Amino acid sequence: MSLTASIDPRSGAATRLDPTKNAFTGNPVYLSVETTSMATYNIMYFVNFEAMRSIFTGNGNGSFKVNIAEVLETLFVDIPPLTDSSEMLISLSDKRYNKAVVTVAIQNEEEESTYLVVTAWRGGISKRSFKKLHEKGSNIFDLKFLNESCNFFFTTRSDDWRITMRETELYPLCFIYPEHELKITELLTGQSLAVPGTAGNFYALNLEAVRLKFFTDYGVLANLFDVYSGDTFALRIGIEQSPTVREHYRLRFLNSYGTYEVFSLEGEASVTPGMDEDEDAVFRRYDEITDDYYSDRIRTEIQEAVTIKTGFKRPQEIRFLLDLLSSDDVYLSGYGREEIKVIPSAEEFSYRVRPDAPQNVTLKLTFADKESNWTGEITESGYRKPRVHSKEFSKQFN
């Protein structure tokens, strides 16, 4: 009589930040069981932090291993757009945003039982990186996200200790709050801001709110600052001025780590309406007056596609673009009043292994929805005459 079980990939030693195993569901998450009789495993998670709900049940005998990553993937809730918040630190721990703590209960016919707990995270790393870390007995959480002395943000924009972005690409950066209090130091004046939070919780650092705080408190527009966990240096963030162009667009996309980031486009855009040539859409209708048939058709759906150049991008930004092109959730802003879900692709895209100059890439953004009714966008004022000033002003201003 015996029953043993484990979850792979393995996590490091338990800490206050990491009391359970952490695993990306975009990579294999193996449940391994050794049992002398038929064993049943039940994957459960807490609903509203109170009751356990079962999401999957399976069984096996002897020595077996099951990849439960796809089961865990069903638990996550999409992170809503974070552009409306004025807080420096946006809490993402209230719901199952990208993170779900799961319990796996295993019991065999001899009534032996064991329990495993894993923290599942939306996203994943490359197969090469996953294999390399697995061979070393490590994982990306120990190496990066739970390491307060490195770039611990869930961003694919940078693969070193520096993050550089344009002003038009500012978007809250997600991270696991480190063991010590977060501190941001502006390099021009040397002034610092404390950003308190709860260790181990999932947050997003609102860079626009950080810059506003530096400006209102110290009169400086922060474009370069260092991030510390206590007295430990973690990384540097640099913000560049965006080029002045006639047309400007932004793509908000779900990166490989399961969080949203923004990629700016500084080229002119053109639209190509795509029409389905469906033979079933055209049919013959009988005319009683002429006693003959004439051709008619149902309303035709049109799928728009926007062709646009990215503007010249540095080698690091080209690698960031590859993550965008592989994303399954991309939104275009700047085309209309609201974001539009699109499917991105690149036309004749290639890049040098060791580039020595910026590169301008042509993207094709196909709208996810087809449309057969063309009535135009509904404006903020509806179909009424727009106000001259906002609603906070009295009628005499409007």
PLY file of the C-alpha trace (Angstrom):
ply
format ascii 1.0
element vertex 398
property float x
property float y
property float z
element edge 397
property int vertex1
property int vertex2
end_header
0.00 0.00 0.00
1.45 3.34 -1.04
0.47 6.59 -2.71
2.81 9.41 -3.70
2.25 12.37 -6.00
4.07 15.48 -7.22
3.66 18.38 -9.63
6.32 19.25 -12.20
7.83 21.78 -13.00
9.37 21.92 -9.56
9.48 25.11 -7.57
12.26 26.23 -5.27
12.15 26.23 -1.51
8.97 27.67 0.00
9.14 31.32 1.01
6.71 33.94 2.19
6.24 34.97 -1.44
6.12 31.41 -2.76
4.32 29.06 -0.33
3.19 26.81 -3.21
4.49 25.66 -6.57
4.11 28.15 -9.43
3.51 27.09 -13.02
2.63 28.74 -16.32
-0.26 27.01 -18.06
1.31 27.78 -21.44
3.94 25.15 -20.59
3.42 21.55 -19.43
2.22 21.11 -15.84
2.62 17.42 -15.03
0.81 15.63 -12.24
2.81 12.48 -11.44
1.25 9.72 -9.32
2.63 6.44 -7.93
-0.06 4.16 -6.51
-0.57 0.47 -5.75
-4.30 0.64 -6.59
-6.64 2.69 -8.74
-6.30 6.37 -7.77
-8.69 9.25 -8.47
-7.42 12.82 -8.69
-9.72 15.82 -8.30
-8.60 19.32 -9.39
-10.33 22.03 -7.34
-10.13 25.75 -6.68
-11.67 28.17 -4.17
-14.79 30.10 -5.23
-14.90 33.53 -3.54
-12.20 32.26 -1.15
-14.80 30.09 0.63
-15.92 26.84 -1.01
-13.92 24.43 -3.15
-15.24 23.74 -6.64
-14.19 20.74 -8.70
-13.18 21.49 -12.30
-11.83 18.12 -13.41
-11.67 14.52 -12.16
-9.57 11.68 -13.55
-8.06 8.38 -12.48
-5.19 6.04 -13.14
-3.32 3.03 -11.78
0.31 2.22 -11.11
2.71 4.92 -12.24
1.15 7.60 -14.44
1.74 11.22 -15.44
-0.90 13.67 -16.71
-0.45 17.16 -18.20
-3.09 19.29 -16.46
-2.09 22.63 -18.05
-5.16 22.83 -20.32
-7.47 22.22 -17.35
-5.83 25.02 -15.36
-6.02 27.37 -18.35
-9.82 27.48 -18.05
-9.72 29.22 -14.66
-8.45 32.65 -15.61
-10.36 35.90 -15.96
-9.14 38.46 -18.51
-7.49 41.53 -17.02
-9.66 44.55 -17.95
-8.05 47.61 -19.57
-6.05 49.48 -16.90
-5.95 52.89 -18.58
-8.60 54.56 -16.40
-6.90 54.09 -13.04
-5.16 56.99 -11.27
-3.53 54.79 -8.62
0.22 54.17 -8.72
-0.34 50.55 -7.71
-3.31 48.69 -9.17
-4.30 45.55 -7.27
-5.03 42.48 -9.41
-5.35 39.94 -6.60
-9.10 40.28 -5.99
-10.15 38.04 -8.89
-8.54 35.24 -10.88
-6.63 37.71 -13.05
-3.83 35.56 -14.48
-3.48 33.68 -11.18
-5.41 30.80 -9.61
-4.47 28.73 -6.56
-5.49 25.13 -7.23
-5.70 22.09 -4.95
-5.29 18.57 -6.34
-6.76 15.87 -4.10
-5.66 12.27 -4.81
-7.15 9.16 -3.22
-6.74 5.48 -4.11
-8.97 2.46 -3.50
-7.05 1.64 -0.32
-8.31 5.01 1.03
-4.85 6.53 1.08
-4.92 10.23 0.17
-2.63 13.16 -0.46
-3.06 16.81 -1.42
-1.02 19.09 -3.67
-1.31 22.83 -4.14
-0.16 24.72 -7.23
-0.45 28.39 -8.19
-1.34 28.46 -11.88
-0.41 31.48 -13.97
-1.67 32.46 -17.40
1.08 32.55 -20.03
4.29 30.68 -20.70
7.92 30.83 -21.76
9.62 29.51 -24.89
10.22 25.78 -25.25
13.98 26.31 -25.32
13.92 28.31 -22.09
11.55 25.83 -20.46
13.81 22.87 -21.28
16.93 24.72 -20.14
15.43 25.68 -16.78
13.96 22.20 -16.32
17.36 20.60 -16.86
18.82 22.90 -14.21
16.01 22.08 -11.76
14.85 25.69 -11.77
11.93 27.69 -13.17
11.15 31.18 -14.45
9.48 32.23 -11.20
12.57 31.61 -9.07
14.80 33.15 -11.73
12.74 36.26 -12.55
9.32 36.97 -11.06
10.14 36.16 -7.41
13.68 37.54 -7.61
13.75 41.06 -6.17
17.25 41.79 -7.54
16.30 41.69 -11.24
13.68 42.83 -13.74
10.70 41.05 -12.13
7.96 42.58 -14.31
5.76 40.42 -16.57
6.97 42.18 -19.72
8.43 40.78 -22.93
9.55 44.25 -24.01
12.94 43.67 -22.38
15.07 40.64 -21.56
17.58 42.42 -19.32
17.66 44.87 -16.38
16.41 47.83 -18.42
12.94 48.59 -19.79
12.64 51.24 -22.48
9.37 52.44 -23.98
7.90 55.42 -25.79
5.46 57.80 -24.10
2.69 56.47 -26.32
3.41 52.94 -25.08
2.95 53.67 -21.38
0.82 50.98 -19.80
0.77 49.50 -16.26
3.44 46.81 -15.75
2.29 43.69 -13.89
4.43 42.07 -11.18
4.41 40.06 -7.97
5.09 42.41 -5.07
8.56 41.61 -3.62
9.46 40.91 0.01
10.55 44.49 0.72
8.82 47.78 0.05
8.97 49.02 -3.52
10.86 52.28 -4.03
11.18 54.33 -7.22
14.04 56.83 -7.56
14.04 59.54 -10.24
17.59 59.86 -11.55
17.61 63.57 -12.45
16.75 64.87 -8.99
17.47 61.80 -6.86
13.98 62.04 -5.31
12.24 58.78 -4.35
8.69 57.54 -3.99
7.63 54.68 -1.73
5.00 52.39 -3.28
3.71 50.19 -0.43
1.96 46.88 -1.14
1.44 43.37 0.21
4.28 40.91 -0.46
3.26 38.11 -2.80
0.17 39.87 -4.19
-0.27 40.53 -7.90
-0.17 44.23 -8.88
0.33 46.54 -11.85
2.63 49.57 -11.59
0.91 52.54 -13.22
3.76 54.47 -14.86
1.58 57.45 -15.82
0.51 57.86 -12.19
4.15 57.57 -11.07
5.19 60.33 -13.47
2.29 62.51 -12.32
3.29 62.01 -8.68
6.88 63.08 -9.40
5.61 66.10 -11.30
3.14 67.29 -8.65
5.46 66.65 -5.68
8.84 67.63 -7.14
8.09 69.51 -10.36
9.96 67.09 -12.58
8.70 65.04 -15.52
10.28 61.66 -14.75
11.63 59.88 -17.81
14.33 57.79 -16.18
14.05 56.07 -12.83
15.39 53.11 -10.89
13.22 50.57 -9.11
14.30 49.11 -5.76
12.97 46.42 -3.45
14.02 47.85 -0.10
17.70 48.69 -0.64
18.13 46.14 -3.43
18.36 47.53 -6.96
16.06 45.70 -9.37
15.86 47.50 -12.72
15.82 50.80 -14.61
12.89 52.19 -16.61
13.43 54.72 -19.39
10.67 56.63 -21.21
11.39 58.14 -24.62
9.64 60.92 -26.46
7.43 59.64 -29.26
8.13 60.91 -32.76
5.84 63.59 -34.17
3.91 61.95 -36.98
0.69 62.61 -38.86
-0.93 59.30 -37.91
-0.47 57.39 -34.72
-1.95 54.03 -33.68
-1.51 51.65 -30.76
-1.83 47.89 -30.40
-2.71 46.52 -26.96
-1.92 42.82 -26.88
-1.65 39.85 -24.54
2.03 38.99 -24.24
3.62 35.59 -23.64
3.59 36.12 -19.87
-0.20 36.57 -19.92
-0.34 40.36 -19.34
-1.21 43.22 -21.66
1.31 45.61 -23.19
1.20 48.33 -25.84
3.09 48.59 -29.14
3.01 51.94 -30.96
2.69 52.37 -34.73
3.87 55.57 -36.41
3.08 54.89 -40.07
0.25 55.85 -42.41
-2.60 53.36 -42.55
-4.74 52.22 -45.48
-7.90 50.11 -45.37
-8.80 47.24 -47.71
-12.41 45.99 -47.50
-12.51 42.24 -48.05
-15.72 40.75 -49.45
-16.58 37.06 -49.40
-17.39 35.74 -52.87
-19.93 33.22 -51.70
-21.88 31.58 -54.49
-24.75 30.85 -52.10
-25.16 34.60 -51.43
-26.53 35.11 -54.98
-29.81 33.47 -55.85
-32.66 33.68 -58.39
-35.94 35.39 -57.50
-39.18 35.07 -59.47
-40.89 38.20 -60.88
-44.64 37.65 -61.33
-45.07 40.64 -63.65
-42.49 39.58 -66.23
-42.92 35.86 -65.56
-39.16 35.54 -65.35
-36.33 35.18 -62.87
-33.77 37.80 -61.89
-30.63 37.70 -59.77
-30.67 38.87 -56.19
-28.43 38.41 -53.15
-28.36 38.59 -49.38
-26.43 41.38 -47.63
-22.71 40.79 -48.06
-20.36 40.78 -45.08
-17.20 42.86 -45.41
-14.08 42.24 -43.33
-11.78 45.24 -43.16
-8.00 44.96 -43.06
-5.66 47.82 -42.15
-2.17 47.90 -43.68
0.28 50.03 -41.72
4.00 50.46 -41.22
5.34 50.22 -37.68
7.80 53.08 -38.04
11.49 52.41 -37.51
12.05 50.01 -34.60
15.24 48.98 -32.83
16.34 45.31 -32.67
14.84 44.84 -29.17
11.52 46.23 -30.44
11.56 43.80 -33.37
11.72 40.89 -30.90
8.87 42.53 -29.00
6.96 42.68 -32.30
7.31 38.90 -32.68
5.47 38.43 -29.40
2.70 40.71 -30.68
2.39 38.73 -33.92
1.94 35.47 -31.99
-0.60 36.94 -29.55
-4.16 35.60 -29.47
-5.69 38.84 -28.13
-4.82 42.11 -29.92
-6.71 45.43 -29.97
-6.19 48.42 -32.27
-6.76 51.95 -30.95
-6.57 55.20 -32.90
-8.66 53.91 -35.81
-11.98 54.85 -34.23
-13.35 55.94 -30.87
-13.20 52.45 -29.41
-10.66 49.66 -29.48
-11.12 47.14 -32.26
-10.05 43.52 -31.96
-7.71 42.58 -34.82
-5.66 39.64 -36.07
-2.12 40.85 -36.87
0.21 39.48 -39.53
3.39 40.74 -41.19
3.97 41.03 -44.92
7.40 39.95 -46.20
8.90 40.19 -42.73
12.51 39.16 -42.09
15.23 40.46 -39.80
18.96 40.05 -39.44
20.44 37.90 -36.69
22.74 40.76 -35.68
20.99 43.91 -36.88
22.90 47.19 -37.03
20.06 49.56 -37.96
16.38 50.16 -37.11
13.80 48.40 -39.26
10.40 49.45 -40.62
7.92 46.58 -40.85
4.60 46.48 -42.70
1.74 44.97 -40.68
-1.65 43.77 -41.81
-4.37 44.08 -39.16
-7.49 42.12 -40.08
-10.60 43.05 -38.11
-11.92 40.12 -36.10
-15.55 40.93 -36.91
-17.18 40.92 -40.31
-19.83 43.59 -40.91
-22.83 43.78 -43.23
-24.50 46.84 -41.67
-22.59 50.10 -42.19
-24.15 52.73 -39.97
-21.09 54.52 -38.60
-19.89 54.86 -35.03
-22.09 56.19 -32.25
-20.45 59.32 -30.85
-20.19 60.28 -27.19
-23.11 62.72 -27.59
-25.21 60.14 -29.38
-27.12 61.68 -32.28
-27.49 65.08 -30.60
-25.57 68.29 -31.15
-22.29 67.91 -29.22
-21.58 70.07 -26.17
-18.91 72.74 -26.40
-17.61 71.94 -22.93
-17.87 68.89 -20.70
-20.92 68.19 -18.54
-19.22 69.72 -15.47
-19.84 73.20 -16.94
-23.19 74.96 -16.61
-25.57 75.50 -19.55
-24.32 79.02 -20.21
-21.04 77.54 -21.50
-22.83 75.26 -23.96
0 1
1 2
2 3
3 4
4 5
5 6
6 7
7 8
8 9
9 10
10 11
11 12
12 13
13 14
14 15
15 16
16 17
17 18
18 19
19 20
20 21
21 22
22 23
23 24
24 25
25 26
26 27
27 28
28 29
29 30
30 31
31 32
32 33
33 34
34 35
35 36
36 37
37 38
38 39
39 40
40 41
41 42
42 43
43 44
44 45
45 46
46 47
47 48
48 49
49 50
50 51
51 52
52 53
53 54
54 55
55 56
56 57
57 58
58 59
59 60
60 61
61 62
62 63
63 64
64 65
65 66
66 67
67 68
68 69
69 70
70 71
71 72
72 73
73 74
74 75
75 76
76 77
77 78
78 79
79 80
80 81
81 82
82 83
83 84
84 85
85 86
86 87
87 88
88 89
89 90
90 91
91 92
92 93
93 94
94 95
95 96
96 97
97 98
98 99
99 100
100 101
101 102
102 103
103 104
104 105
105 106
106 107
107 108
108 109
109 110
110 111
111 112
112 113
113 114
114 115
115 116
116 117
117 118
118 119
119 120
120 121
121 122
122 123
123 124
124 125
125 126
126 127
127 128
128 129
129 130
130 131
131 132
132 133
133 134
134 135
135 136
136 137
137 138
138 139
139 140
140 141
141 142
142 143
143 144
144 145
145 146
146 147
147 148
148 149
149 150
150 151
151 152
152 153
153 154
154 155
155 156
156 157
157 158
158 159
159 160
160 161
161 162
162 163
163 164
164 165
165 166
166 167
167 168
168 169
169 170
170 171
171 172
172 173
173 174
174 175
175 176
176 177
177 178
178 179
179 180
180 181
181 182
182 183
183 184
184 185
185 186
186 187
187 188
188 189
189 190
190 191
191 192
192 193
193 194
194 195
195 196
196 197
197 198
198 199
199 200
200 201
201 202
202 203
203 204
204 205
205 206
206 207
207 208
208 209
209 210
210 211
211 212
212 213
213 214
214 215
215 216
216 217
217 218
218 219
219 220
220 221
221 222
222 223
223 224
224 225
225 226
226 227
227 228
228 229
229 230
230 231
231 232
232 233
233 234
234 235
235 236
236 237
237 238
238 239
239 240
240 241
241 242
242 243
243 244
244 245
245 246
246 247
247 248
248 249
249 250
250 251
251 252
252 253
253 254
254 255
255 256
256 257
257 258
258 259
259 260
260 261
261 262
262 263
263 264
264 265
265 266
266 267
267 268
268 269
269 270
270 271
271 272
272 273
273 274
274 275
275 276
276 277
277 278
278 279
279 280
280 281
281 282
282 283
283 284
284 285
285 286
286 287
287 288
288 289
289 290
290 291
291 292
292 293
293 294
294 295
295 296
296 297
297 298
298 299
299 300
300 301
301 302
302 303
303 304
304 305
305 306
306 307
307 308
308 309
309 310
310 311
311 312
312 313
313 314
314 315
315 316
316 317
317 318
318 319
319 320
320 321
321 322
322 323
323 324
324 325
325 326
326 327
327 328
328 329
329 330
330 331
331 332
332 333
333 334
334 335
335 336
336 337
337 338
338 339
339 340
340 341
341 342
342 343
343 344
344 345
345 346
346 347
347 348
348 349
349 350
350 351
351 352
352 353
353 354
354 355
355 356
356 357
357 358
358 359
359 360
360 361
361 362
362 363
363 364
364 365
365 366
366 367
367 368
368 369
369 370
370 371
371 372
372 373
373 374
374 375
375 376
376 377
377 378
378 379
379 380
380 381
381 382
382 383
383 384
384 385
385 386
386 387
387 388
388 389
389 390
390 391
391 392
392 393
393 394
394 395
395 396
396 397
